Amino acid sequence: MAPVWPVCPCCEQMFVQVYRFKDGGEPFLLCTECEAFWWPDAVVGEGTALLLDDVVAERLGVADGRVWTGRTWSDVLEPQE
C-alpha cells in the first residue's frame, strides 16, 4: 500500500496511509505510529488530527478507555487496497 502523505505531520515517524472501517467500509487516513486519524476530506496536519481511539470509541459507543477491550485493530479496521 502506497502512502498518501510522505510523513505524518504529528510524529514525523511514519507514512499516512488509507484504511477503512470493516463494518461500513468508510475510508480514512491513519498514521499507525502515533494513531493520528483524518477523514478523507480533512486537511492532513498536526492541528487537524483526531485520535484513532476517540473516533473508534465514538463509532462503537464505548468509553475511550475501553475501546480495545476484547477487540484488536483487525476487528475494526483494515488497510484499503
N, C-alpha and C positions, 0 to 999 in steps of 0.2 A: 504494500500500500504506500503510495507516494504521499509525502507530507503536503499539506495545503498552506502551511506557513513555515518559513525557514527555521525559526527558533521561537520558542514560547516567550512572549514578552514579559511573563511573570517570573519564571525561574531561569530563563536563558540556558536551560539544560537539555531540552528535548524538542522534537518537532511537534507541531499541532497537526492532528490528523482527523479525518472524518470517521465518526462512529454512528451507530444508530441504536435506538431502544428496540429490544426484541419484541415487546408486546405490541407496539404500534408502528414501528419502522421509521419513526421520526429521526432524521439525521441531526447531528450536532458536531461541534468541533471540540476536541479534547487534547490536553497535554497529559499524558499518562505519568509524567514525572511528578508534577505538583497538583494534578487533578483540576486544573483550570478548565472551565467549561464556557462555551459560547454557542448560542443558537446561530444557525447559518446566516441570518440576516443582520447579525450584530457585527460591529467593528471589532476586530481582534486587537485587544490592547489590555494593558495591565488594569486600567480603570474600569473596563467593561466586563471583566471576567467574573463569572459566577463560580461557586464551588460545586463540584460534582455531587458531593454528599447532600448538599442543600437541595439541589434540583431533584435528585432521586428520592429523597425523603418526602418532598412535596408531592411528587408524582405518585408515590406509593402510599401516601397518607400516614407516614410513621414519623416518630420523633427523630431528630438528627442523630442522636447518639445510638439509635437502634437500627439505622438504615441498613447495615450489613449483617445484622444478627440473623443467622440462618440462611444467608444468601451470599453469593460471590458476584464479582463483576460479570462473569459469563452467564449468570442467571438473568441479568438485567440488560446488558449492552453487549454489542459486538462491533468489530471493525466493519465499516462499509466497504465492500469490494469495488 
